[in-house]
Amino acid sequence: MLFELQPIDPKVYRAKTRRSTLIIMAMFIVIGFISADRFVAWFGEYSNNLIVLNFIGAFFGLVLTGFIVKWFFKDKPWMAEAMYGWRLKRNLMHVTNRLRAVQEAVARGDVEAMKILRFYHLGLEQMHRLEDNSHALIELSADKRALEKQLEASQVDLQQTRFDPQWLEPYPLTKEH
């Protein structure tokens, strides 16, 4: 599924994701307390360990909250920034899983790998800005500049803001030791 980087103001992003997080947390607290209480009420006579029933009820509340968010809230306007951040991180993780193979292909002059790595750098840069992580931005800048020079030498557009995980199929998964 094609993903495209969107221009988002980091302050607005943080404010809106904070708001959506608080809404979901409040919903979980209510559902978690109710389900934990109901589990104890319904199954308490069958078990002498009410703490376990409380945990099972709270876990059920967490699962139910996740279901509600996934099926009813994920497309709501107040969740847009949080869902965008989640999708961005998900797509960056696709590249991270094959990063070594992509970097090796870039070193061999593979233009498609350069485009993928450029998207990765732009996506990481945006994620670090959205999360106000200036230290990681500094660490990224040297690799980003080196790739930009390579892209310019190959006459490839620097604005690689689109990504499809299927583009990674030629590059094997990175195996960690």
C-alpha positions in Angstrom: 0.0 0.0 0.0 1.5 3.3 -1.1 2.4 5.7 1.7 3.2 9.4 1.1 4.9 11.8 3.5 2.6 14.6 4.5 3.6 18.1 5.6 2.6 18.3 9.3 3.4 20.9 11.8 5.2 19.2 14.7 3.5 21.3 17.4 0.1 20.5 16.0 1.0 16.8 15.6 2.1 16.6 19.3 -1.0 18.4 20.5 -3.4 16.3 18.5 -1.7 12.9 19.3 -1.6 13.9 23.0 -5.4 14.6 22.8 -6.2 11.3 21.0 -4.0 9.4 23.4 -5.8 10.9 26.4 -9.2 10.0 24.8 -8.2 6.4 24.3 -6.6 6.2 27.7 -9.8 7.5 29.3 -11.9 5.0 27.3 -9.6 2.1 28.4 -9.8 3.2 32.0 -13.6 3.1 31.9 -13.8 -0.1 29.9 -11.0 -1.7 32.0 -12.5 -0.9 35.3 -16.0 -2.1 34.2 -14.7 -5.3 32.7 -12.4 -6.1 35.6 -15.4 -5.6 38.0 -17.7 -7.7 35.8 -15.2 -10.5 35.6 -14.9 -10.6 39.4 -18.7 -10.5 39.8 -19.4 -13.2 37.1 -16.6 -15.6 37.9 -15.7 -14.8 41.5 -17.6 -17.7 42.9 -15.7 -20.1 40.8 -12.2 -18.8 41.8 -10.6 -17.8 45.1 -8.0 -15.6 43.2 -9.8 -12.4 42.5 -6.6 -10.5 41.5 -6.2 -12.8 38.6 -9.8 -12.2 37.6 -9.2 -8.5 37.8 -6.2 -8.8 35.5 -8.1 -11.0 33.1 -10.9 -8.4 33.1 -8.5 -5.5 32.6 -6.8 -7.4 29.7 -10.2 -8.0 28.1 -10.9 -4.3 28.5 -7.6 -3.6 26.7 -8.4 -5.9 23.9 -11.9 -4.4 23.6 -10.5 -0.9 23.6 -8.1 -1.9 20.8 -11.0 -3.4 18.8 -13.0 -0.2 19.2 -10.1 2.0 18.2 -9.3 -0.2 15.1 -12.8 -0.5 13.8 -14.5 2.7 14.9 -12.0 5.4 15.6 -9.0 5.0 13.3 -10.7 7.0 10.5 -12.0 9.8 12.7 -10.5 13.3 12.2 -9.3 13.5 15.8 -7.2 10.4 15.2 -5.6 11.5 11.8 -2.3 12.6 13.2 -1.9 9.5 15.5 -2.7 7.2 12.6 -0.3 9.0 10.3 2.5 8.7 12.8 1.7 5.0 13.2 1.7 4.4 9.5 5.0 6.4 9.1 6.7 4.3 11.8 5.3 1.1 10.2 6.7 2.0 6.8 10.1 3.0 8.3 10.2 -0.3 10.1 9.7 -2.1 6.7 12.9 -0.4 5.5 14.7 -0.9 8.8 14.1 -4.7 8.5 16.0 -4.7 5.2 18.3 -1.7 5.8 21.6 -3.5 5.5 20.6 -5.0 2.1 19.3 -1.6 0.9 22.6 0.1 2.0 24.7 -2.5 0.2 22.6 -2.0 -3.0 23.1 1.8 -2.7 26.9 1.2 -2.4 26.7 -0.8 -5.7 24.9 2.1 -7.3 21.3 0.7 -7.4 19.0 3.6 -8.1 15.9 2.0 -6.7 17.7 1.3 -3.4 18.8 5.0 -3.4 15.2 6.1 -3.7 14.1 3.8 -0.9 17.0 5.0 1.3 16.1 8.6 0.5 12.5 8.0 1.6 13.8 6.4 4.7 16.0 9.4 5.5 13.1 11.8 4.8 10.7 9.7 6.9 13.1 9.4 9.8 13.8 13.2 9.6 10.0 13.9 9.8 9.5 11.4 12.6 12.3 12.9 14.6 10.9 16.4 14.0 7.4 15.3 15.0 8.7 13.8 18.2 11.0 16.7 18.9 14.1 14.4 18.9 16.9 16.9 17.8 19.7 14.5 18.8 18.6 11.9 16.3 18.3 14.6 13.6 22.0 15.5 14.1 23.0 11.8 13.8 21.0 11.4 10.6 22.4 14.5 8.8 25.7 13.0 7.7 24.2 9.9 6.1 21.5 12.1 4.5 24.0 14.4 2.9 26.1 11.6 1.6 23.1 10.0 -0.1 21.9 13.4 -1.5 25.3 13.7 -3.3 25.0 10.2 -4.7 21.4 11.0 -5.8 22.5 14.2 -7.5 25.3 12.4 -9.3 22.8 9.8 -10.5 20.4 12.6 -11.5 17.6 11.2 -9.3 15.0 13.5 -7.8 15.6 14.2 -4.1 11.9 14.4 -3.3 11.3 10.7 -2.6 8.2 11.2 -0.5 6.3 8.1 -1.6 7.0 4.5 -0.6 5.4 1.1 -1.2 6.7 -1.8 1.0 6.6 -4.0 -2.2 9.6 -2.1 -3.5 11.7 -3.9 -0.8 11.1 -7.3 -2.2 14.4 -7.5 -4.1 16.3 -6.8 -0.9 16.6 -9.7 1.6 15.6 -9.3 5.3 18.4 -8.2 7.6 19.4 -11.0 10.0 20.5 -9.8 13.4 23.1 -11.9 15.3 
